[in-house]
Amino acid sequence: RRAAGLEAALMPAEVSPQAIALAPAPAAASRVPVPWLPLPPQGFDGQWSGAKIEGIVILWPDGLTSALTYPSSTKVRMAFEGKTYEGELLSDGRLRWSDGDIWERRPLPPLPPPSVVRPQA
């Protein structure tokens, strides 16, 4: 009952086609396109020797995070402690940073064996 009252207060009972045609156009500001956020390129996500990369975030071992951008499909950029660093994904799978640091991918820990649930008799 309460929802019906709220619905009635928010929605007009009847809207004529003429009212829709005469309605003012939205403000010009609403026509500004929303920036498109591309997906990060493949090959960067995972646990590395220096930190973990998840999409547009790098997770440091101390729990802090830094934002990442991707200038190309093989390059990543981040700001860390007031400096900007660029990393390049090498053909051998390593990640070389502009400060000379080279990260290697760490294997993910093995998944636990599946547990079998047997029905009780």
N, C-alpha and C positions, 0 to 999 in steps of 0.2 A: 504494500500500500504506500509506504513512504517513497519507494523508488518510482512508483507511478506518479506521485505528486511532483517529485523532482523532475521527472521526464516532461510532465505537462508544463512545468515552469520554464524549462529550457527550450522546448520544441514548440513552435507555433502550431496551433491546431490545423491550420490550412494555409498553404502558400500557393498563390496563384502564379501561373506562368508569367503574367505581366509584372508581378513584384520581383521575380527573379531577373527578368530582362532589364528592369529599372534599377536593380541593385547597383551600388557604386562598385567600380573596379577596385581590386586590391591595390594598396599603396605600391609605388614603384619599388620600394625597398624589398617587398616580398617577392619580387621577380628576380632578385639577384641569385644566381645559381649557387647551390651549396657546393663547397669545395669537394672534389672527389679525392678520396683517400685510397691510393692503390694498395694492394696487398704486398707485403714484403716478398722479395724473390725467394725461391726455394734454395735450400742448401746452407742457410745460415742457422736455422733453428737447431737447438741441441745443446748438450753439455760440452763445453770446451775446457781446455786446460786452465784458462783464466777466469771464466765465468760461464753462466748459462744464458743463451739467447732464446727469447720467446717472442717472435714477431717483431714488434717495434720497441721492445724493452730488453735491456740486458740486466740480468740479476747477478749481483756481485756476491761473493761468498759471505760477506758481512751482513747481507740482507738488504743493502741499499740497491737502488735501481737507477738506470740512466736511460734516457730516450734515444732511440735509434732512427736514423733516416737512411734511405737507400738511393744514392745517386744513380746507380745502374744495377744491372742484374748480378754483378760480381763485386760491388763495392758497398760498404756500410760506413756510416759516419755517426759519431757521438761526441757530445761535450762531456768532459770529465775533469773535475777539479779546475775549472776555468780555462781549459784548453780543448781544442777540437782535434779529434783523431779520426783518421780514415783507415778502414781496413779493406783488404782485398782478398777475395776468396781465390786461392791458387788452384791450379789444375790438379795438384796432388791432394786437394781437400783441406789443406791447412789455411789458416787465416793470418795474413801478415798485416800488422798495424804500422802506421806511419812513424811510430817511435822506434821501430825495429823489433818489437815484440812479435813472436810468432806463436800462435795458438794451434794446438792439435785437438781434434775431436776426441772426446772421451766416449767409450762405449756405454750405452745405457745398461743399468743393472738388469740381470735376467729377471723375467717375470716369475712369480711364485707358481708352482704347479697348480693346476685347477683343482679345486676341492670337489669331491663327489659327495653329494647328499643322497643318502639312501633312506627311503621311507621306513618309518617305524612300523613294525608288524603288530 
